[in-house]
């Protein structure tokens, strides 16, 4: 039968993975990232189902209506593919862009003759990573400000007694900015590794290990 899904907007908190120790929490986030990266397999599922749906549409009595429904579904599916590309492929490429570029440049310098002007090619295209870096920095700046603004609205409902630096929005933002600058590259590199790992699993494996990261548990009330 047909089914529809309607979102119900309710206030909630999406708890991040948390273990008993700091290293355990980092490992739990790694486990969660690997599970999220399995969304890469939706690419293969989408393209695997298209021929089956097309075959089903062409065998129906109302052939024209079925084909119209098929192409409408395929067109809508392209928008979902674009979303998957933005989530998985772009993150996987950007996080390893420098390494991939260095390997590509080295291979071209070794295999191409000097009259191909490999160095000139890379110098003329260097604006791309620079533009990405500037735009990413600007977006990160505004996202960090929005986080502080939203946090200040819900802090009293989700936190207990705030730490000293959190009472000042400026100090809180500065602490978060330093954490983003220091830990951000490592974080996105980890995401890229997870996505590359998921892509390789899709290519060479038919089954996946679905791991669930531990979540924080509520403290038991004292008797």
N, C-alpha and C positions, 0 to 999 in steps of 0.2 A: 504494500500500500504506500501511498504518498505520505510524506511527513514533512513538517516545517519546523524550523528552529527559530525561536524568538528570544533575544537576550533580555535578561532581567537585571537591570542595573541596581545593585545593592552595595552598600559600603562594606568593604572587606580589606584584608591585608594579605598580601602574598608573601609569606615568610620565606626567607632565603634558607638554603641548607645550613645546618648547624650541628656540630658534633661537640664532644666534651672538651676537645683541645683545639688550639688554633690550627695546627697542621691537619687535624681531622676535619675541621671546617673547610679548609682549602681543598682537601681531597674530596669532600662531599660536593663542593661546587664543581670540581672536575667531573665527577660522576654525573651530575645533573647536566653539564654541558654536553657530554657524550650522548646522553639520552635525547636532548633537544636536537642535536645534530642529525639524529636518525630521520628527521623530517626530510632529509635529502632523498630518501627512498620514495617519496611521493612523486618525484619526477618519473621514475620507472613505472610506477603504478598508473600514472596518468596516460603515458604513451602506450602502455600495455592494454589498457581498456579501450582506447579509441577505436582500433579495428573491430573489436567485439561489438561496441555500440553502433558503429557504422553498419556492420553486417546485420545487426538486429533491426536497425531502422529501414534498411532496404528490403527486408523480408516482410514488413508489415503491409496490411491492405491499404491503409492510408499512407502511401509512400511519400507523397509530397509533404504532408504534415509531419511525418516522422523525420524526414530529412531536414525540414526546417527546425524541428526541435533539436536534432543532432547538431546542426551548425550553430544554433543558439548556445547550446551547452559547450561546444568546442570554443566558441568565441569568449564565453565567460571563463572557460578554463584557462585561456591564455592570460587573462588578468591574474589568476591564481599563480600561474607559472612565473609571471613577472614578480609577484610578491615573494615566491620561493627563491627566485634568483637574487632579489635584493637582500633577503635574510641570510641565505646560505652561501651562494656562490661569491657574492661581492665581499662578504666578510672573510671568506676563505682566501680570496685572492689578495685583498688589501693587506691582510695581516702578514702575508708572506711575499708581498710585492717586491720588497728590496732584494730578498734572496733570489726570487725568480728572475728579476731583472739582471742581477749580477751574473747568474748562471747563463742566461741567454746572451748577454754581452760577451762573456768569455767564450762561449761556443761559436758565436759569429766571428769574433776576432781570430779564432783558431782555424775555422773552416772557410772563411771568405778571404778573398784577396784584398790588398790594400786599396785598390781602385774602387772598391765598393763603399768606402767612406763610412765605416761602421761608427766610428767615434762621432762624426758629424751628425749621423742619424740620432744617436742618443742625446747629443747636446741640443738638438732642435726639439726634442720631445720631453726635455726635462721639466717643462712648465707643468706637465700633468701631475706628477707627484707633489710639486710645490703648491699647485692649486688645491689639491686634495688635502694637503696638510693645513693650509690656511683655513679652508672651509670647515675642516674637522675641528680646528681650534676654536673657531667662532661658535660653531654649534655646541661644542662642549661647554663653553663659557655660559651660554644662555641656558643650557639644560641644567647646569649646576645651580644657577640662580633660581630657576623654576623649582628645583628640588628643595632648596632652602625655604622658598615661599610656601610650598605645599606642606613641608614638614612643620613649619611654624603654626600652620592651621590645625594640624591633627596631633601635635606633640603631646598635649595634655591628655588625650584620649588613649594613646598607645604607649606612652612612656611613663615611668615613675618620676623620681626626682632626677632632673637632668644634670649632666655633668657641667662643670664650671664653664668650659669653653662653648657649650651649646647655648648657654644663656645669651651669648652675643652672636647675632647672625653673621657679623663680619668675620669673627674668629672661626665660626663653624664653616663658613664658605672657604676661608683660607686653608683650613685643615683638609677639607674635601678636595680642594684644588691641588694641594701638594700630593695627596694620595692618588689622584687621577694622573698627575704627571709622572709619578714614580712607578705606580703599579699598572697604569693603563696599557703601556706597551706589552708587558708580560701577560696581562689579561687577554688582550686581543690576539696575541700570538697563540695562547692556549685555545681560544675559540677557533682560530684557523686550523690548528692541528686536529681538533675534534672534527671539523667539517671535512678536511682531507681524509681523515680516517674513515668517516662515514661514507664518503664517496668511493673509497677503495673497497669498503665492505659491500656496497651496492654492486660494484663491478665483479667481485670475485666470490661473493657469498650469497646464499639464499635465505639465511636466517640471521637474526640479530639477537644480541643479549640485551634485554631490557633491564637496566639497572635503575633503582630508585634511591635517590640520596636521602639521608636522614634529615628530618625536620625537627625544629625545637619543640620540646614538650612542656606543657604547663606544669609548674611546680605544684606538688601535692600540698594541700593545706595542713598546717600543723595541728595535731590533735591536742 
